[in-house]
Amino acid sequence: MKDTEIKRLLAAHIFCIFSIILTTVVPSLFLENFSILGTHLTWLCICSACVASVNIILYIILKPNPSSKRSSLAQKATRFLKCCVYFFVSCLLFHGIIVLYGAPLIESVLETFLFAVLLSTFTTLHCLCMLGPNIQAWIRVFSKNGALSIWDNSLQITTVCSIVGAWLGAFPIPLDWERPWQVWPISCSLGATFGYVAGLIIAPLWIYWNRKQLTYKSR
């Protein structure tokens, strides 16, 4: 395994982490009384949009999984539309799963949906950028020994960390501490964000540490 590829992965992850930091600093310069807790829904929108933009730009620049086949403009447009549909369906699925796990069904619908959008940005959008709207590729990557590159391993780690972080973030909500960050869905979205950042840090370190043991099958 070439160390240059690991360095490209690390650089991409640093940009993603930096984009999240910017969402907590830059908006306060332009929006009055902006804060993650006080204007959480606004932050959810800004964070989702910023992370999505950075992921798409990095994919276009780095092209981690280049295809040998040339696509026509019509094929690229179809692929883009499929990605949009998949992302929207992912938001709906996450919304439904979150409700099944105890989120309010009727109350706080907007809060729940925006949290689902954030979670989809950390997981589904990342998959769409790396693998495209190919369900078989998704199943392969998240199956045992299904990774074909360090980018696939990174995708596994960041996705799992984001979901686990969101799940762990739900634990403080029912406690009677009466803290501002216990309001739905602040702790869950912060948990997902911390999990995503943790995954971005852990992935390149784990890959570098295990680089001699990692062997990938040919495509």
N, C-alpha and C positions, 0 to 999 in steps of 0.2 A: 504494500500500500504506500502510495506516495504521500509524503508529508505536505506537499503543496496543496493537495486536495483537502486535507484536514485544515490547513490554514485558510482556504477559501470558505470552508464551512464555518470556521470560527469567526471570520470577518463578517459573514452574513448574519450570524447570530448576534454579534456585537451591534450591528446596525438595528436589528429587531429590538434589542434591549434599549438602545438609545431612543428608538421611536416611542417606546412606552414612557421613558423618562420625560421626553418632550411633551407628552400629553398631560403631564402633571405640572409642568412649568410654564410652557408657552401660552396656553389659554388664559392663565391668570393675568397676563400682560394686556390682554385685549377684552376680556369679559369681566365685568364688575362682580365682585363677591363670588368668584369662581373657586370651588374647592371640590375635592373628590367626594367628601361626605355631604356638603351642603347642596351641591348641584350635581348629584350623582348621575342622573339620567343624561345630562349634558356630557359628562365625562365618559359615560358608556359609549355614546355616539362618536365622540372625538377619538377615543381609544380604538374603537372598532375600525373607523375609517382610516386612521393613521397606520395601524398595524397592517390592514389589508393593502393599503397603497405601497408600503415598504416591501411587503412580501411579493407583490406583483412586480415591482420594479427590480427587486433582486433576482427574481426568476428570469426576467427578460435579459438582465445583464449577465448573470452567471450561467444560465442554461444548464442546471445540474444533471438533467436527464435528456440530452439531445437526441432527437430522432433522425435516423438516416433518410427517412422519407420526406420529400418536399410536399408541403400541403398547399393547395390552392387557396385563394381568398375565400371562396365559398366554404371550404372545409374549416378554415380558421374561424369564420363567422359562426358556423354551426357549432364548433367546439366551444366558442365563447358563450353562445346562448345556452348550451347544455350546462356549462359551468355555473351560469347564473341560476338556472332552474335547480340544479343540485344544491347550490348554496341556500336558496330559498326553502327548498324542501328540508334541508338540514336544520334550518332555523325553526321550522314548524315541528320537526321531530324532537329537537331539544326542548322546545317549549312544552310539548306534550309529556315528555319524560320528566321534566322539572315539576310539572303539575302533579304527575303520578307520585313523585317523591315528596309531595306535601306542600308545594307552593299554592297560593290562593288561585282558585279556578276562575272566579269572576273579578274579584278585587285585584288591583295591581297588575292588570293584564299587560299594560305597557311596560312596566318594570320587568315583568317576567320575560316578555318577548325581547326586550333590549339585552337582557342577560343572555338569552338564547343566541342572539346575534353575536355577542361578544365571544361566547363559547364556540360558536361555529367559525368565527374568524380565527380563533386560536387552533382549531382542529381541522374542520372541513376545508376551509380556504387554503390552508397549508397543503392539504392532500391534493386539492384541485390544481394548485400551482405546480406541485412536484409530479403528480401522476396523471392529471387530467381527469375528465369524466369517464374513467375506466374502472368499473366496479371490480372486475377481475383482478386488476393491479392492486386495488385497495385491499382485497381479500388476501392476495399474495403477501403484501408487505406486512400485514398484521397477523399473519399466520406464523407458526413456528419455523424458524430458519428461512423466512421468506425474503429477507433483505438482500438486495443485489448490489448495494452500494452504501457508502457511509451516509448518504443523504436519506436513504430508506431507514437506516438505524436512527438517525436524528429525528425523522418523522415519527417513528414509534415512540421515542422517549418524550418528545415535546407534547405529543397528543395525550399520552397516558398521564403525564405530570399535570397537564391542564385540567383534565377531568377529575383526577384525584384531588387536586387543589380546590376545585369547585365543591366537591363532595365534603372535604374537610371544613370548608368555609361555612357549611350549613350547621355545624355543631353548636356554635355559640348562640344561634338565633333564639332557641326556646328558653335559654337561661334568663333568669330575672335580674340581670345586671343593669338594665335600663341604660345601656350605652347607645350613643348616636349611631355607631357603626353596626348595631344589631338590626337596624331597620332593613327590611327586605328590599333589594337583594344585595346590599352593600358587602356583607361579609363573604357571600358566595362569589361575587364578581372579583373582589380583592383576592380571594383564595385562588380563583382560576388564573388571575393575573400573576400572582406570586408563583403558582405552579408552572405557568408557561415560562416565566423568566428562569425558574429553577431548571426546567427542562433545557432551555437554551444554553445554560451554563454547564449542566451535567453532560449533555450529549457529546460535545467535542472532547471533554475531559475523559469520558468513558471510552470513546472511540480511540483516542490517543493512547490511553493506558492499555487497551486490548488490541492495538493495531496489529501486533504480530500473530494473534490468535484468529483474527477475523479473515475469513476466506469467503469469497462470493462466487456463486455459480454464474456461468455465462447466461446472457439473456436468451 
